[in-house]
Amino acid sequence: MLDITSTQPVATFCGECNCGCPQLFVDESAPLEKRIVLTDDFGSQVRMSTAQFGDLLAQAKSGALDTVV
């Protein structure tokens, strides 16, 4: 489980309801390869490095992920 006291919230996705919206955090206390945290509304989380997250952003910006939505 994510310790919210050691994280910096960056973004909330959805935000229009009370479903426990997915969120993006930076966990400064985590090892570098697990610093970025994406949570979902089911209580799960994905951890990745800042480099991996940067690659995700680059692919999204380039349109490579447009077919997903």
Contacts in CASP RR format, 6 or more apart in sequence:
PFRMAT RR
TARGET T0000
AUTHOR 0000-0000-0000
METHOD contacts of the structure
MODEL  1
MLDITSTQPVATFCGECNCGCPQLFVDESAPLEKRIVLTDDFGSQVRMST
AQFGDLLAQAKSGALDTVV
1 43 0 8 1.000
2 25 0 8 1.000
2 27 0 8 1.000
2 37 0 8 1.000
2 39 0 8 1.000
2 45 0 8 1.000
3 29 0 8 1.000
6 27 0 8 1.000
6 28 0 8 1.000
6 29 0 8 1.000
6 30 0 8 1.000
7 25 0 8 1.000
7 26 0 8 1.000
7 27 0 8 1.000
7 28 0 8 1.000
7 37 0 8 1.000
8 25 0 8 1.000
8 26 0 8 1.000
8 27 0 8 1.000
8 28 0 8 1.000
9 23 0 8 1.000
9 24 0 8 1.000
9 25 0 8 1.000
10 23 0 8 1.000
10 24 0 8 1.000
10 25 0 8 1.000
10 26 0 8 1.000
11 23 0 8 1.000
11 24 0 8 1.000
12 21 0 8 1.000
12 22 0 8 1.000
12 23 0 8 1.000
12 24 0 8 1.000
13 21 0 8 1.000
13 22 0 8 1.000
13 23 0 8 1.000
13 24 0 8 1.000
14 21 0 8 1.000
14 22 0 8 1.000
14 41 0 8 1.000
15 21 0 8 1.000
19 41 0 8 1.000
20 41 0 8 1.000
21 41 0 8 1.000
22 38 0 8 1.000
22 39 0 8 1.000
22 40 0 8 1.000
22 41 0 8 1.000
23 38 0 8 1.000
23 39 0 8 1.000
24 36 0 8 1.000
24 37 0 8 1.000
24 38 0 8 1.000
25 36 0 8 1.000
25 37 0 8 1.000
25 38 0 8 1.000
25 39 0 8 1.000
26 35 0 8 1.000
26 36 0 8 1.000
26 37 0 8 1.000
27 34 0 8 1.000
27 35 0 8 1.000
27 36 0 8 1.000
27 37 0 8 1.000
27 47 0 8 1.000
28 35 0 8 1.000
30 37 0 8 1.000
30 47 0 8 1.000
32 49 0 8 1.000
32 50 0 8 1.000
33 47 0 8 1.000
33 48 0 8 1.000
33 49 0 8 1.000
34 47 0 8 1.000
34 48 0 8 1.000
34 49 0 8 1.000
35 47 0 8 1.000
35 48 0 8 1.000
35 49 0 8 1.000
35 50 0 8 1.000
36 47 0 8 1.000
36 48 0 8 1.000
36 49 0 8 1.000
36 50 0 8 1.000
36 52 0 8 1.000
36 53 0 8 1.000
37 45 0 8 1.000
37 46 0 8 1.000
37 47 0 8 1.000
38 45 0 8 1.000
38 46 0 8 1.000
38 48 0 8 1.000
39 45 0 8 1.000
48 56 0 8 1.000
59 65 0 8 1.000
END
